[in-house]
Amino acid sequence: MLLRAYQKQEAKLLAPIGYLWILFSGLTGWLFFAEVPTLSLCIGAGVVVLTTILVTPIERWFESRRAL
């Protein structure tokens, strides 16, 4: 499904979804394999999620400015 989505939509719109795999893999390892997420995984996932949340509105603002 992900490959089909990349065929239909721009990669920059789908990239944040791909970054969520970090969180999903950490959660899956914790739930099913009793792996405790390391501090570096938590910090890295937090940085990725935070940057995605902060950058997305800024990119939209730049695109709206270019359209003018």
N, C-alpha and C positions, 0 to 999 in steps of 0.2 A: 504494500500500500504506500509505503514511503517513497519508493521509486516512482510510482504513478503520480504521487503528489508533486514530485520534483519535475515531472514532465508537464504538468498542468499549471504550475505556479512558479513564481520567481524564487530563486534560492534564498535571497535575503529575507523573504517572508517566512520561510520554513526552517531557517537555521536555528532560531530559538527552540523549536520543537526538538531538534537534534541534540541540543545542549541538555535537554531534560533527561536524556539517556544516562547522564552521570548520576542524577538523583535516583532514577529508577533502578540502575544497577546496584547502587549502594543500598537502597531499600530492599531489593530482592536478596542480596547477599545477607543482609541482617535478618530478614524474616525466614528465609528457607535454609540458609547454610550457617547460621549463628556466627557470621562474621561481624565483628564490631567495626564500624566505620572509623577510620583513623582521623586524627585531627586535620591532617593535610587534605583528606577528601572533603571533610566538612567545610574547611576554609575555601578550598577550590570551588566547590559547588556553590557556596555562598557568593563568591566573587562573580561566577558566571551568571547566576540568577540575578544578582543585583545589577550587574552591567547590562544585562538584557532588558531589565525593567526600566533602567534609566535611559538607555540609548534609543529604544524604540520610539518614544514620543519625540525625542530630538530629531531623529531621522524623518519622521512624519512632518515636523515643523519645517525642516530644510526643503523637503519635497514640495510642500505647499508654497514656500517662498519662491522656488524655481518656477512654479506654474504661473506665477504672476507675471 
